[in-house]
């Protein structure tokens, strides 16, 4: 089970275990149609909206926020030097 070219395929093992434990059948939306909004418009923007609503912050957004904060601190320090 889950072996390809002599090594273990971990994703296959994880998915098979997930299926054994009920998998998607335990999901409250299982068997229900997707809302039209999920497949309309820009799929990437829909993903970002759903992820944001769920509290997920992509790594690049975290970095962007950190860089913005660092730049603001540098500007503040530079202004203090000039005064």
C-alpha positions as CSV (number, residue, x, y, z in Angstrom):
1,X,0.0,0.0,0.0
2,X,1.3,3.4,-0.9
3,X,4.6,2.3,-2.4
4,X,6.0,3.8,-5.6
5,X,9.4,3.0,-6.8
6,X,10.5,1.4,-3.6
7,X,9.5,4.3,-1.3
8,X,6.4,5.0,0.8
9,X,4.0,7.5,-0.7
10,X,2.9,9.3,2.5
11,X,0.1,11.2,0.8
12,X,-1.5,8.0,-0.3
13,X,-1.3,6.6,3.2
14,X,-2.7,9.8,4.7
15,X,-5.6,9.9,2.3
16,X,-6.5,6.2,2.7
17,X,-6.6,6.7,6.5
18,X,-8.7,9.8,6.0
19,X,-11.2,7.7,3.9
20,X,-11.2,4.9,6.5
21,X,-12.2,7.4,9.2
22,X,-15.1,8.7,7.1
23,X,-13.3,11.3,5.1
24,X,-15.5,13.9,3.5
25,X,-18.6,12.2,4.8
26,X,-18.0,13.8,8.2
27,X,-18.0,17.2,6.5
28,X,-21.2,19.2,7.1
29,X,-21.4,20.1,3.4
30,X,-20.9,16.6,2.1
31,X,-23.4,15.8,-0.6
32,X,-24.6,19.3,-0.9
33,X,-24.1,21.4,-4.1
34,X,-21.5,24.1,-4.1
35,X,-22.9,27.6,-3.9
36,X,-22.8,29.4,-7.3
37,X,-20.5,32.0,-5.8
38,X,-17.8,29.3,-5.4
39,X,-17.4,28.9,-9.1
40,X,-18.3,32.3,-10.4
41,X,-16.0,35.3,-10.8
42,X,-12.3,35.1,-10.0
43,X,-11.6,31.7,-8.3
44,X,-8.4,33.1,-6.7
45,X,-10.2,36.0,-5.2
46,X,-12.9,33.7,-3.9
47,X,-10.2,31.5,-2.3
48,X,-8.6,34.5,-0.7
49,X,-11.9,35.7,0.7
50,X,-12.8,32.3,2.1
51,X,-9.3,31.9,3.6
52,X,-9.4,35.4,5.1
53,X,-12.8,34.7,6.7
54,X,-11.4,31.5,8.2
55,X,-8.5,33.4,9.7
56,X,-5.8,32.1,7.3
57,X,-3.1,34.6,6.4
58,X,-0.8,33.5,3.5
59,X,2.9,33.6,4.3
60,X,3.5,36.3,1.6
61,X,0.9,38.5,3.3
62,X,2.6,38.0,6.7
63,X,5.9,39.0,5.1
64,X,4.3,42.0,3.4
65,X,2.9,43.1,6.8
66,X,6.3,42.6,8.5
67,X,8.1,44.6,5.8
68,X,5.5,47.4,6.0
69,X,6.0,47.6,9.8
70,X,9.8,47.6,9.5
71,X,9.7,50.4,6.9
72,X,7.4,52.5,9.1
73,X,9.8,52.0,12.0
74,X,12.7,53.1,9.8
75,X,10.8,56.2,8.6
76,X,10.0,57.0,12.2
77,X,13.6,56.6,13.3
78,X,14.9,58.7,10.4
79,X,12.4,61.5,11.2
80,X,13.6,61.5,14.8
81,X,17.2,61.9,13.6
82,X,16.3,65.0,11.6
83,X,14.5,66.6,14.5
